[in-house]
Amino acid sequence: MPARLPGRYHSGGDVSPTQYVCMHPLGPLAELMRSSSTRKPDQVRQIRARTWALRLEVEGLPQIDFDNAVDFELEAEDLIADDHARCRRLAHKLRAQSFAGIVVPSAALPGTRNVVIFGPRVGSPYLDDPVAEVDVPASITADSGRPILSLLDRVRFVGESHAAFEAWKAGDRFDFDEPAWELTAERT
């Protein structure tokens, strides 16, 4: 489903839709928690979201990361900055050049990546092969699903530093650390 509100790579008034796909299964809930500033366990327990699995062909899409952001007229920090203006300008330029999408770092879940899809897409049955470029094999994975509480420790909220970016600046490697899988971990 195309993004309805303005986001990092679209203004909300773009001619063609933009869709965001997280490459890590916790990404959609992390993005939801970040955008709604869901920071407390009681708030997390109230979340009920529909999540999807998609089969996307990302080969051939530009992979933009901290190392090569300058090749796309961005500073590395722009990729995860709270101000989306530079990313929106890049997306506008790439759409004009008929790019189908890009792969970028997740601002919400450091150490993971997202796919940004430019243009319309239509969901098709998950096990079917796409017939046209607009077809995306998809399946609902949860309806009224909720995040695990331990995800709170991994989400990078607006105004916070981004652990993967900070590691990159220091010349260090950053690997995403999976949160504990307890569904009801108690936190205060």
ZINORTA-V122563 format. One record per residue. RES is the residue in three letters. PSI is psi in degrees with one decimal (* if undefined). Layout:
res=RES psi=PSI
res=RES psi=PSI
//
This chain:
res=MET psi=129.2
res=PRO psi=148.9
res=ALA psi=133.2
res=ARG psi=-30.8
res=LEU psi=155.5
res=PRO psi=145.7
res=GLY psi=-171.8
res=ARG psi=-38.7
res=TYR psi=21.3
res=HIS psi=151.8
res=SER psi=-12.0
res=GLY psi=-18.2
res=GLY psi=17.6
res=ASP psi=151.5
res=VAL psi=-41.2
res=SER psi=153.8
res=PRO psi=159.1
res=THR psi=136.1
res=GLN psi=142.2
res=TYR psi=131.7
res=VAL psi=124.0
res=CYS psi=136.4
res=MET psi=-5.8
res=HIS psi=137.8
res=PRO psi=-23.0
res=LEU psi=-11.1
res=GLY psi=-48.3
res=PRO psi=-41.2
res=LEU psi=-34.5
res=ALA psi=-42.9
res=GLU psi=-41.6
res=LEU psi=-45.0
res=MET psi=-41.2
res=ARG psi=-49.5
res=SER psi=-27.7
res=SER psi=4.3
res=SER psi=44.6
res=THR psi=99.4
res=ARG psi=-8.1
res=LYS psi=146.5
res=PRO psi=-40.8
res=ASP psi=-35.5
res=GLN psi=-41.3
res=VAL psi=-40.4
res=ARG psi=-20.4
res=GLN psi=-15.4
res=ILE psi=134.6
res=ARG psi=116.0
res=ALA psi=150.9
res=ARG psi=129.3
res=THR psi=157.9
res=TRP psi=156.9
res=ALA psi=135.1
res=LEU psi=149.9
res=ARG psi=111.8
res=LEU psi=143.2
res=GLU psi=108.7
res=VAL psi=-10.2
res=GLU psi=132.1
res=GLY psi=-17.3
res=LEU psi=138.6
res=PRO psi=133.9
res=GLN psi=108.4
res=ILE psi=125.7
res=ASP psi=-175.3
res=PHE psi=-33.9
res=ASP psi=-35.8
res=ASN psi=11.0
res=ALA psi=-37.7
res=VAL psi=-28.8
res=ASP psi=-17.6
res=PHE psi=20.9
res=GLU psi=35.3
res=LEU psi=155.4
res=GLU psi=151.6
res=ALA psi=-42.3
res=GLU psi=-26.5
res=ASP psi=-32.0
res=LEU psi=-23.6
res=ILE psi=7.2
res=ALA psi=154.2
res=ASP psi=-25.5
res=ASP psi=120.4
res=HIS psi=0.8
res=ALA psi=-47.6
res=ARG psi=-38.2
res=CYS psi=-37.2
res=ARG psi=-40.3
res=ARG psi=-42.8
res=LEU psi=-46.3
res=ALA psi=-41.5
res=HIS psi=-44.1
res=LYS psi=-44.1
res=LEU psi=-37.4
res=ARG psi=-43.2
res=ALA psi=-25.9
res=GLN psi=10.9
res=SER psi=30.1
res=PHE psi=139.2
res=ALA psi=-23.5
res=GLY psi=-173.9
res=ILE psi=161.7
res=VAL psi=127.7
res=VAL psi=162.1
res=PRO psi=146.9
res=SER psi=130.2
res=ALA psi=-27.5
res=ALA psi=-29.2
res=LEU psi=81.1
res=PRO psi=135.8
res=GLY psi=-1.3
res=THR psi=171.2
res=ARG psi=159.4
res=ASN psi=153.2
res=VAL psi=131.6
res=VAL psi=119.8
res=ILE psi=125.5
res=PHE psi=132.4
res=GLY psi=167.2
res=PRO psi=147.2
res=ARG psi=154.8
res=VAL psi=130.6
res=GLY psi=139.6
res=SER psi=165.8
res=PRO psi=137.1
res=TYR psi=-39.9
res=LEU psi=-5.2
res=ASP psi=146.1
res=ASP psi=141.1
res=PRO psi=140.4
res=VAL psi=-38.1
res=ALA psi=168.1
res=GLU psi=-28.5
res=VAL psi=-16.2
res=ASP psi=130.9
res=VAL psi=112.1
res=PRO psi=128.2
res=ALA psi=155.3
res=SER psi=141.9
res=ILE psi=130.4
res=THR psi=-23.5
res=ALA psi=143.8
res=ASP psi=127.9
res=SER psi=32.8
res=GLY psi=153.9
res=ARG psi=153.8
res=PRO psi=154.7
res=ILE psi=142.9
res=LEU psi=-32.2
res=SER psi=-12.5
res=LEU psi=-26.2
res=LEU psi=-35.3
res=ASP psi=-11.3
res=ARG psi=-23.3
res=VAL psi=134.3
res=ARG psi=112.1
res=PHE psi=162.3
res=VAL psi=133.8
res=GLY psi=-9.7
res=GLU psi=159.7
res=SER psi=157.5
res=HIS psi=111.7
res=ALA psi=-39.9
res=ALA psi=-39.5
res=PHE psi=-43.0
res=GLU psi=-41.2
res=ALA psi=-43.3
res=TRP psi=-44.8
res=LYS psi=-34.8
res=ALA psi=-1.7
res=GLY psi=17.5
res=ASP psi=160.7
res=ARG psi=146.2
res=PHE psi=126.2
res=ASP psi=134.4
res=PHE psi=132.6
res=ASP psi=114.2
res=GLU psi=135.5
res=PRO psi=164.1
res=ALA psi=146.9
res=TRP psi=-0.3
res=GLU psi=128.8
res=LEU psi=-23.5
res=THR psi=32.4
res=ALA psi=129.2
res=GLU psi=131.4
res=ARG psi=155.6
res=THR psi=*
//
